[in-house]
Amino acid sequence: MKIKASVILPTYNEAGNIVKLVEEIRHELALKRIPSEIIVVDDDSSDQTGVLAQKYFSKIPEVRVIIRKKERGLATAIRTGIEVAVGEVIVAMDTDFNHEPKLVPGLIEKCKRYDFVIGSRYIKGGGMANKTREILSYFFNILVRIIIGSPVRDNLSGFFAIRRSELDKLPLDKIFFGYGDYFIRLIYLAKKQGNTFTELPSFYKDREYGASKSQFLKMFLDYFQSALDIRFGKL
């Protein structure tokens, strides 16, 4: 049985990646004959990422591009994509090739058996090229797991597939704000809802184009605060 998937790509200044990324995702999904749409949500990038995607994919109806003129932020961009998506499975991933396109079909296929599937760096076969970040993230993940009682190893991944039927039951306004900390809230509330989870190995390569938008100290502080908010009943 084939299930239709919607792949959401939140972008900001990824002009050097976006066309190649979309093409590779389309290729991988076509190999597995998975019906799909790809939704690019661009925050009005100064390098014209959204405009480039619109022009390049203008004659390909299964690729949709949204350019947001007012709203900004990773979490709300994913929320925007969810609101227009029509797939039975929702996939979200980064646009800097940290999240490999070849893994997308596997995430989708696993949603036949599980509600929530995560691309994980911290199971066998996963990891990061940047070993310093890998070690810091690994120990921070342990802390987050303890604080919120998470059922998964990688609570900072942001590379996931979830059944639309389960996502629609969740309070999206309480989840999709801020930056990557939305993922901690999503996991916690999905677990509370009784969702089933599994993880697939994901290896993060070094970025080939552009610069990371992550400010790591601020990011970890925000993520830690989000975990504490959950622990002390503020979610």
ABEGO torsion letter per residue (X at the ends): XBBBBBBBBBBBGAAAAAAAAAAAAAAAAAAAGBBBBBBBBBBGBAAGAAAAAAAAAAABAABBBBBBAABBEAAAAAAAAAAABABABBBBBBAAGABBAAAAAAAAAAAAABABBBBBAABBGBEBABAAAAAAAAAAAAAAAAAAGBABABAAAGBBBBBAAAAAABBAAAABBEBAAAAAAAAAAAAAAGBBBBBBBBBBBBBABEBBABBAAAAAAAAAAAAAAAAAGAX
